[in-house]
Structure formats: C-alpha cells, structure tokens
Amino acid sequence: MEAVLTQADCSPIQDMSNNSPWPTVRQHLELLLGQDVLANWFSKVDIAAVDGGMITLRVPSTFTGEYILSNFSEEIVASCSHSGLKAYGAAYRVAARRPEAGAPEVGAAERKMSVAPTDLRGLKLNTRYTFDSFVAGEANGQACDTARRIARGNFPGLNSLYIYGHVGLGKTHLLNAICWLRKSSFPELKLLLMSGDLFMDQYVRAVTGKRLIEFREQMRSIDLLVVDDIQFIEGRRGTTEELELTFSALASEQKQIVLSGQKPVDAMTGLNPRLKSRLLQGLVIGVGQPSYELRMRILQRKLEDWQAEYPEFVIEPGVLERIARLVTGDIRCLEGALQRLLATASFLHRGTITGELVDHVLSDLTPSAEPVLEIDDIIGTVAEHFGICPRDLRGQSRVRKVVRARQIAIYLSQRMTSRSLMQIGACFKRDRTTVMYSVKRVSSFRQSEEAADRAVRQIESKLRYANRA
C-alpha cells in the first residue's frame, strides 16, 4: 500500500469529535514503531480529518509533519487501516496556536521567538583564534584555505566540511576562525559553535525535559552549525542519530555544517552509519603533524607577539631552532614549551634567553609525546596498500602505479614526519624539487579523484592508528 506524502494547508483546524479513532491508531503504531519513537514524534499528533481514504494528521510543526510522513507513512496508513479506517495516503496540517482566554495578542516576532527553548547555548568564541593568528603550512594549509572560503561564503555548493587530526594541531582554532569571519562578513546570519559533548548535553536535556521538538526547530534555524570534537559522541546512539537528522535538515536547506574530530571518518566505528555517509559526501580534510619548517614559523610568530609586549627580552641565535628540533609533537606542546621558557626567564630576571636555559628548562621533554613515525614506516604501509615492493618506491621505476604510490609516500612523509624536504628526498633518492612536485601533485589529485583521496585517507588511518600498538 503506497502512502501519499502531501502537505495540507496550514489553516486553523477544528478538533474532531470525542469519537476520534486516534487512540486506537496509536496503540497499533506503538506495536510497529516502539514506545521511544511514539513518545518522540507522536506525542502531540492527532487525526484532524478523514476524507475519502486520505488521513490528515494535526501536527505541532512543519518539521514534525515532514519527518513522520517521510519516515513512518506506511506504518501510519497500516495502523489506520487496522483500526477500521479506509486509508490509502496521509497528509498533515500544522495546528494553529490559540492564545489562552484573556491573554493579550502575541505579535509574529514574539511568537517566533517563543518556539525555541531558552537553555540552548553554544560555546563562547576564543578571541585569539582567528585566521590572522593561524600559521599555515603544508600540514594544515588545505584545511585553512577551505575554512577561510567557507567563512567568506565562497563555497556555496559545499554543505559540510570535516577536519580531523590529533589533538593540538589547530582544529579548534580553525573552527573559531570560521565563526569570527562569518560573523563579520554576514552579521545577519545565525551561527552556532558547539562541542560534541555540549551537543549531547543539550539533546539529553531536551529529551528529558520533553522539549525535543523545540530543540530540533531551533537547531534547524541555524545558518551555519559548527561542532568541535565529535569523537565524544561516538557510541551514543541517540545523539549521533540526532546530529545526523540535524545534518540532513540543514543540508536540505542549503545550509552548512562544519565539524572536527580526532579520527578519520572510516575510523569512527561508533558513529551512526548515515552520519558517516553524510560526512563523506562533503569535504574531508586532515591536518598533520607540523614539519620542522612550520614549527619554526609558529615559534617566530609567538615570539613576535611576546616581544611586542616585552621588548626587553633577547633571544640568542639558534634558540628557536633548538626548540623546534626538541619539541616535535603537536602545536600546543610547542607553544607550551616557549611559554614555559619565557616565563622562567622572566622569573629569573634574565633578559637573554640562551641555549643553556633551553636545555635546563626543557630537559624533561622527550622528542615527541607520540610514537615516532619514520619514513620507512610510511614506505612499508604504502607499498602494502598498493601491492608493490617497498624498494620500488626508492628506485627509478616509471610504471604508473609505482609512480603514484611513490608520490603518495613522499606526500605523507612530508605531512606526517618532522623530516625536512632534503631529508625526505634523500630517502627516496630524489632532489628537493621532486619532493615539492610530488607533494603538490598529490594535493591536486586528492581534490579531483575521489578514489585516490580515499586511498590516501586509508593509508593515513593505518599509519596513525594501526601502528600504535
């Protein structure tokens, strides 16, 4: 039996008589759909009219009507038929809200504002996290460029962006920067920045407070939704389903959603499959460990900011280079090491920061808090993925499959290790120019070839997670 999905007019609706068959229909719906679905979606639904086999439901909002007809139309028609109603299709009407007796007339603007729950809130934007303060390089340049384009509205066909990478690599910085630039470029648009755990908290509050419909309507009124650290909702079935529903609703209205997490999409096994599919339909970009060159640029920028406030400090030549080689972990570790060094120098009233002071203050730091990833690891993983011999990647073979694999290995070596371009070239018996060409070549075909981009993401995932035993 085919259900007809139509929307009736939204004119005021007269209640049916006390002999409404809806209680009987609800009982059968509960058998088909379960108590949870019935409580979430049908608590404020009733039968408004029956006209020649067309069942018109009275619903509290357009969103509710569209959702239940899109997802439960067959069950509604079957339950109506089981209850003795001749039914072949279903439609809905939005129930007109009537003011209480003696209450003053409410204006349209006030009525619209009263729809949303008052406790829905987002994160406060960090004033330090802007695009001007973000230092971009090969490891994070694509993510930065894409984020800037989205913030400026120069990516209208893109519904979603997912940025992933380990902690301390600038994901939160980029998400805040998107919000700041979007607010300044389009002040009339509504945006909301949330963390994954805050989204979960708001959703649970809405469910327990029986305000789920209001929560959904407000979430869908957002023009740009930004959610940081979605790995915190992995395995939370209700929350991931709710985020997927929000994602779907925003995308259908050509609105945008930007998310970040610590894992590639394929590695998030506890995520709703539909949400994973939607993420992969959009743009997925990873941010890698900063190279030595990028670490130096970050240190120089931080030092400039510090010396603008404390010009009396002098940095001895070679100090920044020593820090950049010592701290090869994430950007937060790098910034923390510099802050620790400057704070100690200030406490000791030392105007000149020397290499000796670096060794003393940072003596407890290991080269990396993460397992060290070497180029040999990358070569082995790439060779295994493509089914070729590792020595071919270092050799002179011009077979197309080998050339492509070699370029990917060079690209990942640049992104995922602290080796310089010359050091990477030496491992592959290539010069610095060839290494730069390979990096640009892979960056280019990742944009245009979906299969190639998927292969690179799969290899990255293996390197970052499978090799951590």
WODA-V42553 format. One record per residue. N is the residue number from 1. RES is the residue in one small letter. D_LAST is the distance of its C-alpha to the last C-alpha in whole Angstrom. Layout:
N:RES:D_LAST ; N:RES:D_LAST
This chain:
1:m:54 ; 2:e:53 ; 3:a:53 ; 4:v:54 ; 5:l:52 ; 6:t:55 ; 7:q:56 ; 8:a:59 ; 9:d:61 ; 10:c:60 ; 11:s:63 ; 12:p:64 ; 13:i:64 ; 14:q:66 ; 15:d:65 ; 16:m:65 ; 17:s:68 ; 18:n:66 ; 19:n:66 ; 20:s:63 ; 21:p:61 ; 22:w:58 ; 23:p:57 ; 24:t:57 ; 25:v:55 ; 26:r:52 ; 27:q:52 ; 28:h:52 ; 29:l:49 ; 30:e:47 ; 31:l:47 ; 32:l:46 ; 33:l:43 ; 34:g:42 ; 35:q:43 ; 36:d:40 ; 37:v:42 ; 38:l:45 ; 39:a:45 ; 40:n:43 ; 41:w:45 ; 42:f:48 ; 43:s:49 ; 44:k:52 ; 45:v:53 ; 46:d:56 ; 47:i:58 ; 48:a:61 ; 49:a:63 ; 50:v:63 ; 51:d:65 ; 52:g:66 ; 53:g:62 ; 54:m:61 ; 55:i:59 ; 56:t:58 ; 57:l:56 ; 58:r:57 ; 59:v:53 ; 60:p:52 ; 61:s:51 ; 62:t:51 ; 63:f:47 ; 64:t:47 ; 65:g:50 ; 66:e:48 ; 67:y:45 ; 68:i:46 ; 69:l:48 ; 70:s:45 ; 71:n:43 ; 72:f:46 ; 73:s:49 ; 74:e:49 ; 75:e:48 ; 76:i:51 ; 77:v:54 ; 78:a:53 ; 79:s:53 ; 80:c:57 ; 81:s:58 ; 82:h:57 ; 83:s:59 ; 84:g:62 ; 85:l:62 ; 86:k:62 ; 87:a:59 ; 88:y:58 ; 89:g:56 ; 90:a:55 ; 91:a:56 ; 92:y:55 ; 93:r:57 ; 94:v:56 ; 95:a:58 ; 96:a:60 ; 97:r:60 ; 98:r:63 ; 99:p:64 ; 100:e:65 ; 101:a:69 ; 102:g:70 ; 103:a:67 ; 104:p:67 ; 105:e:66 ; 106:v:63 ; 107:g:62 ; 108:a:60 ; 109:a:58 ; 110:e:58 ; 111:r:57 ; 112:k:54 ; 113:m:52 ; 114:s:53 ; 115:v:50 ; 116:a:47 ; 117:p:46 ; 118:t:46 ; 119:d:43 ; 120:l:41 ; 121:r:40 ; 122:g:37 ; 123:l:35 ; 124:k:37 ; 125:l:37 ; 126:n:36 ; 127:t:39 ; 128:r:36 ; 129:y:34 ; 130:t:36 ; 131:f:36 ; 132:d:38 ; 133:s:36 ; 134:f:33 ; 135:v:32 ; 136:a:31 ; 137:g:29 ; 138:e:28 ; 139:a:24 ; 140:n:26 ; 141:g:30 ; 142:q:30 ; 143:a:29 ; 144:c:31 ; 145:d:34 ; 146:t:33 ; 147:a:33 ; 148:r:37 ; 149:r:38 ; 150:i:37 ; 151:a:39 ; 152:r:42 ; 153:g:43 ; 154:n:42 ; 155:f:40 ; 156:p:42 ; 157:g:41 ; 158:l:37 ; 159:n:36 ; 160:s:33 ; 161:l:30 ; 162:y:27 ; 163:i:25 ; 164:y:21 ; 165:g:19 ; 166:h:17 ; 167:v:19 ; 168:g:22 ; 169:l:22 ; 170:g:26 ; 171:k:25 ; 172:t:28 ; 173:h:30 ; 174:l:30 ; 175:l:31 ; 176:n:34 ; 177:a:35 ; 178:i:36 ; 179:c:38 ; 180:w:40 ; 181:l:41 ; 182:r:42 ; 183:k:44 ; 184:s:46 ; 185:s:46 ; 186:f:47 ; 187:p:48 ; 188:e:49 ; 189:l:46 ; 190:k:44 ; 191:l:40 ; 192:l:38 ; 193:l:35 ; 194:m:32 ; 195:s:29 ; 196:g:27 ; 197:d:28 ; 198:l:31 ; 199:f:32 ; 200:m:31 ; 201:d:33 ; 202:q:36 ; 203:y:35 ; 204:v:35 ; 205:r:38 ; 206:a:40 ; 207:v:40 ; 208:t:41 ; 209:g:44 ; 210:k:45 ; 211:r:45 ; 212:l:42 ; 213:i:45 ; 214:e:45 ; 215:f:42 ; 216:r:41 ; 217:e:45 ; 218:q:44 ; 219:m:40 ; 220:r:42 ; 221:s:44 ; 222:i:42 ; 223:d:42 ; 224:l:39 ; 225:l:36 ; 226:v:33 ; 227:v:30 ; 228:d:27 ; 229:d:24 ; 230:i:24 ; 231:q:20 ; 232:f:22 ; 233:i:24 ; 234:e:21 ; 235:g:22 ; 236:r:26 ; 237:r:28 ; 238:g:31 ; 239:t:30 ; 240:t:28 ; 241:e:31 ; 242:e:34 ; 243:l:32 ; 244:e:32 ; 245:l:36 ; 246:t:36 ; 247:f:35 ; 248:s:37 ; 249:a:40 ; 250:l:39 ; 251:a:39 ; 252:s:42 ; 253:e:44 ; 254:q:42 ; 255:k:41 ; 256:q:37 ; 257:i:34 ; 258:v:31 ; 259:l:28 ; 260:s:25 ; 261:g:21 ; 262:q:18 ; 263:k:16 ; 264:p:18 ; 265:v:21 ; 266:d:19 ; 267:a:16 ; 268:m:18 ; 269:t:18 ; 270:g:20 ; 271:l:23 ; 272:n:26 ; 273:p:27 ; 274:r:30 ; 275:l:28 ; 276:k:26 ; 277:s:28 ; 278:r:30 ; 279:l:28 ; 280:l:27 ; 281:q:31 ; 282:g:31 ; 283:l:30 ; 284:v:26 ; 285:i:25 ; 286:g:22 ; 287:v:22 ; 288:g:20 ; 289:q:19 ; 290:p:23 ; 291:s:24 ; 292:y:26 ; 293:e:29 ; 294:l:28 ; 295:r:27 ; 296:m:31 ; 297:r:32 ; 298:i:31 ; 299:l:32 ; 300:q:35 ; 301:r:36 ; 302:k:35 ; 303:l:37 ; 304:e:40 ; 305:d:40 ; 306:w:40 ; 307:q:43 ; 308:a:45 ; 309:e:45 ; 310:y:45 ; 311:p:47 ; 312:e:47 ; 313:f:44 ; 314:v:43 ; 315:i:40 ; 316:e:40 ; 317:p:40 ; 318:g:36 ; 319:v:35 ; 320:l:33 ; 321:e:31 ; 322:r:30 ; 323:i:28 ; 324:a:27 ; 325:r:25 ; 326:l:24 ; 327:v:23 ; 328:t:20 ; 329:g:18 ; 330:d:20 ; 331:i:24 ; 332:r:24 ; 333:c:23 ; 334:l:25 ; 335:e:28 ; 336:g:27 ; 337:a:28 ; 338:l:31 ; 339:q:32 ; 340:r:32 ; 341:l:33 ; 342:l:36 ; 343:a:37 ; 344:t:37 ; 345:a:39 ; 346:s:41 ; 347:f:41 ; 348:l:42 ; 349:h:45 ; 350:r:44 ; 351:g:45 ; 352:t:43 ; 353:i:39 ; 354:t:38 ; 355:g:35 ; 356:e:36 ; 357:l:36 ; 358:v:32 ; 359:d:31 ; 360:h:32 ; 361:v:31 ; 362:l:28 ; 363:s:27 ; 364:d:24 ; 365:l:22 ; 366:t:19 ; 367:p:19 ; 368:s:16 ; 369:a:15 ; 370:e:12 ; 371:p:10 ; 372:v:12 ; 373:l:13 ; 374:e:15 ; 375:i:18 ; 376:d:17 ; 377:d:14 ; 378:i:16 ; 379:i:18 ; 380:g:16 ; 381:t:15 ; 382:v:19 ; 383:a:20 ; 384:e:18 ; 385:h:19 ; 386:f:23 ; 387:g:23 ; 388:i:24 ; 389:c:24 ; 390:p:22 ; 391:r:25 ; 392:d:27 ; 393:l:25 ; 394:r:27 ; 395:g:30 ; 396:q:33 ; 397:s:33 ; 398:r:35 ; 399:v:34 ; 400:r:33 ; 401:k:30 ; 402:v:29 ; 403:v:30 ; 404:r:29 ; 405:a:25 ; 406:r:26 ; 407:q:27 ; 408:i:24 ; 409:a:22 ; 410:i:24 ; 411:y:24 ; 412:l:20 ; 413:s:20 ; 414:q:23 ; 415:r:21 ; 416:m:18 ; 417:t:18 ; 418:s:21 ; 419:r:23 ; 420:s:27 ; 421:l:28 ; 422:m:30 ; 423:q:27 ; 424:i:25 ; 425:g:29 ; 426:a:29 ; 427:c:25 ; 428:f:27 ; 429:k:30 ; 430:r:32 ; 431:d:34 ; 432:r:33 ; 433:t:35 ; 434:t:33 ; 435:v:30 ; 436:m:32 ; 437:y:33 ; 438:s:30 ; 439:v:29 ; 440:k:32 ; 441:r:32 ; 442:v:28 ; 443:s:29 ; 444:s:33 ; 445:f:32 ; 446:r:29 ; 447:q:32 ; 448:s:34 ; 449:e:32 ; 450:e:30 ; 451:a:28 ; 452:a:27 ; 453:d:26 ; 454:r:24 ; 455:a:22 ; 456:v:21 ; 457:r:20 ; 458:q:18 ; 459:i:16 ; 460:e:16 ; 461:s:14 ; 462:k:11 ; 463:l:11 ; 464:r:10 ; 465:y:8 ; 466:a:7 ; 467:n:6 ; 468:r:4 ; 469:a:0
